[in-house]
Amino acid sequence: MAENRYDIVIIGGGAAGLAASIFAARGAKGSCSVAIVEKQQRVGRKLLATGNGTCNLSNSGADLSRYHGNDRGFASGVLEGFPVEKTCEFFASIGVECTEREDGRIYPLCLQAGAVLDCMRLEARSLGVAELVNMQVTGIVCNDGFILDTTGGRLYAKRVLVCTGGAASPSLGGSAESYSLLTSLGHTRTPLFPSIVQVRTDTQYIKSVKGIRVDAVISFELDGRTLASEKGEVLFTDYGLSGPAVMQISRFVSDWERRRQGRMTAVLNLLPDMGQEQIMESLRRRIGMQGRTMGDMLTGLLQNRLGQTVLRSAGYRDFSRPAVSLDEDDLERIAKAITRWETEVTGTQGMGGAQTTAGGIATGEFDPNTMESRIVPGLYAAGELLDIDGDCGGFNLQWAWASAYAASRAIIDSLDR
Ligand SMILES: Cc1cc2nc3c(=O)[nH]c(=O)nc-3n(C[C@H](O)[C@H](O)[C@H](O)COP(=O)(O)OP(=O)(O)OC[C@H]3O[C@@H](n4cnc5c(N)ncnc54)[C@H](O)[C@@H]3O)c2cc1C
């Protein structure tokens, strides 16, 4: 076959594209040529950043309830066809042993995203997959097969699998342009918004606790109605809130941010493991302690800087005031400030800070069994590009592997026919 002609061209050398290239090349058993085309200097740049470099590659709780999209049911068969056990088997088969944490998150035993990428590339290379980097696909024409215009010249393919990812995290290759290859062929893109993203808030008090991490319950409330709550680590930053618990339910904030109807607040319970009465008892004990002032009244209960900020937000300014001067109403006010610390939400950190994109190419235009376009036969799609996004915790990579598997298996079947 001439150098620029392949049976299968996969556009995008990210998680889905790399996995698909291996599945396809294995399925073809040497009877098909497979190429990956990647616009960046190297494949898998986003994969390297996953899990802060440790690659949370799946989750044992990856059922449909952890996924979102205008029709998340689309993902059902795909996820069932490639369950988490298959993900672990696949990675073991390329040399990556996996380990599951107590919370269900699955990682490579070596905790190195770089090792995951290296093993995928080694396997792809050994199967003869061509890796064409620094090459952006700029257009697709169907003409008894496909002609791909790229920044490195034309390519010809019998089947094309588009795995160009989402708009999140542009510094790692994310771009809203990645959808245009499919929209130019008649596909529809649903509105995009960032998911798994940091949240911006009023910073009057938050800024002064910047850098502090707490185990808390964070809730987002719209006009006083709780939309979502999560218990876990919350990190205070100079723009607002970050940390796993915040990121996990941030989708509700970005969805609100698109329309900005109603008032969104972040409500923190800073002592979720203590009941209200327990907190009151601790406060009563504190005001009875010799020499305690407002400045150190919460020392030992909350981090000092955090305790003082909570008191300030509750209206207490004079930190030299003796704690003993507080009455029962004051203590109730302070307990409420600790368990319902409210801050106005102003938005999110946008696609730049997001780990994944909500929205994408409409799934109704693809066959959920094969991932083949219903508009352009022979064209397939997988990964974040489609209007499916998962929760934080390995669910998005699981979707990338599972959708890549479904598409590549169907492509090989179609070429066999
Ligand atoms: C910081 C960070 C941490 C994350 N951590 C986790 C985690 O621990 N667990 C988890 O499950 N998920 C995580 N995610 C999400 C996960 O990385 C993505 O959902 C996943 O990578 C999507 O895979 P994909 O192959 O669809 O897209 P991508 O991995 O984004 O790959 C798409 C590729 O296509 C290329 N491309 C785009 N357009 C073109 C074109 N026209 N021509 C050629 N190439 C093109 C891009 O350069 C890119 O390399 C994280 C994301 C980020 C940003």
The ligand as a Tripos MOL2 file, in Angstrom:
@<TRIPOS>MOLECULE
LIG
   53    58     1     0     0
SMALL
NO_CHARGES

@<TRIPOS>ATOM
      1 C1         -5.6020   17.5480   33.7060 C.3       1 LIG1
      2 C2         -6.5240   16.4150   33.3570 C.ar      1 LIG1
      3 C3         -6.5950   15.3050   34.1820 C.ar      1 LIG1
      4 C4         -7.4840   14.2610   33.8790 C.ar      1 LIG1
      5 N1         -7.4820   13.1640   34.6890 N.ar      1 LIG1
      6 C5         -8.2930   12.1280   34.3910 C.ar      1 LIG1
      7 C6         -8.2610   10.9360   35.1720 C.ar      1 LIG1
      8 O1         -7.4180   10.7760   36.0690 O.2       1 LIG1
      9 N2         -9.1530    9.9450   34.8490 N.ar      1 LIG1
     10 C7        -10.0480   10.0620   33.8110 C.ar      1 LIG1
     11 O2        -10.8340    9.1460   33.5850 O.2       1 LIG1
     12 N3        -10.0560   11.1590   33.0280 N.ar      1 LIG1
     13 C8         -9.1980   12.1800   33.2820 C.ar      1 LIG1
     14 N4         -9.1970   13.2780   32.4650 N.ar      1 LIG1
     15 C9        -10.0790   13.2880   31.2740 C.3       1 LIG1
     16 C10        -9.4730   12.4060   30.1520 C.3       1 LIG1
     17 O3         -8.1050   12.7250   30.0110 O.3       1 LIG1
     18 C11       -10.1960   12.6320   28.8200 C.3       1 LIG1
     19 O4        -11.5760   12.4430   28.9770 O.3       1 LIG1
     20 C12        -9.6460   11.6560   27.7570 C.3       1 LIG1
     21 O5         -8.2770   11.9290   27.5190 O.3       1 LIG1
     22 C13       -10.4180   11.7850   26.4500 C.3       1 LIG1
     23 O6         -9.8140   10.9420   25.5020 O.3       1 LIG1
     24 P1         -9.9490   11.2740   23.9360 P.3       1 LIG1
     25 O7         -9.0410   10.3320   23.2410 O.co2     1 LIG1
     26 O8        -11.3640   11.3300   23.5610 O.co2     1 LIG1
     27 O9         -9.3800   12.7570   23.7940 O.3       1 LIG1
     28 P2         -7.8960   13.2870   24.0230 P.3       1 LIG1
     29 O10        -7.1720   12.4310   24.9860 O.co2     1 LIG1
     30 O11        -8.0400   14.7340   24.3170 O.co2     1 LIG1
     31 O12        -7.1910   13.1000   22.6070 O.3       1 LIG1
     32 C14        -7.6040   13.7940   21.4580 C.3       1 LIG1
     33 C15        -6.3760   13.9800   20.5760 C.3       1 LIG1
     34 O13        -6.7890   14.4100   19.2970 O.3       1 LIG1
     35 C16        -5.8490   15.3610   18.8020 C.3       1 LIG1
     36 N5         -6.5140   16.1340   17.7550 N.ar      1 LIG1
     37 C17        -7.5720   16.9690   17.8890 C.ar      1 LIG1
     38 N6         -7.9400   17.4610   16.6980 N.ar      1 LIG1
     39 C18        -7.1070   16.9210   15.7670 C.ar      1 LIG1
     40 C19        -6.9970   17.0380   14.3440 C.ar      1 LIG1
     41 N7         -7.8320   17.8140   13.6280 N.pl3     1 LIG1
     42 N8         -6.0050   16.3590   13.7180 N.ar      1 LIG1
     43 C20        -5.1600   15.5440   14.4300 C.ar      1 LIG1
     44 N9         -5.2190   15.4130   15.7850 N.ar      1 LIG1
     45 C21        -6.1990   16.0690   16.4350 C.ar      1 LIG1
     46 C22        -5.4950   16.1360   20.0660 C.3       1 LIG1
     47 O14        -4.2630   16.8210   19.9320 O.3       1 LIG1
     48 C23        -5.4400   15.0290   21.1090 C.3       1 LIG1
     49 O15        -4.1620   14.4770   21.2570 O.3       1 LIG1
     50 C24        -8.3160   14.3350   32.7290 C.ar      1 LIG1
     51 C25        -8.2300   15.4410   31.8890 C.ar      1 LIG1
     52 C26        -7.3470   16.4780   32.1900 C.ar      1 LIG1
     53 C27        -7.2590   17.6600   31.2620 C.3       1 LIG1
@<TRIPOS>BOND
     1     1     2 1
     2     2     3 ar
     3     2    52 ar
     4     3     4 ar
     5     4     5 ar
     6     4    50 ar
     7     5     6 ar
     8     6     7 ar
     9     6    13 1
    10     7     8 2
    11     7     9 ar
    12     9    10 ar
    13    10    11 2
    14    10    12 ar
    15    12    13 ar
    16    13    14 ar
    17    14    15 1
    18    14    50 ar
    19    15    16 1
    20    16    17 1
    21    16    18 1
    22    18    19 1
    23    18    20 1
    24    20    21 1
    25    20    22 1
    26    22    23 1
    27    23    24 1
    28    24    25 2
    29    24    26 1
    30    24    27 1
    31    27    28 1
    32    28    29 2
    33    28    30 1
    34    28    31 1
    35    31    32 1
    36    32    33 1
    37    33    34 1
    38    33    48 1
    39    34    35 1
    40    35    36 1
    41    35    46 1
    42    36    37 ar
    43    36    45 ar
    44    37    38 ar
    45    38    39 ar
    46    39    40 ar
    47    39    45 ar
    48    40    41 1
    49    40    42 ar
    50    42    43 ar
    51    43    44 ar
    52    44    45 ar
    53    46    47 1
    54    46    48 1
    55    48    49 1
    56    50    51 ar
    57    51    52 ar
    58    52    53 1
@<TRIPOS>SUBSTRUCTURE
     1 LIG1         1 GROUP 0 **** ****
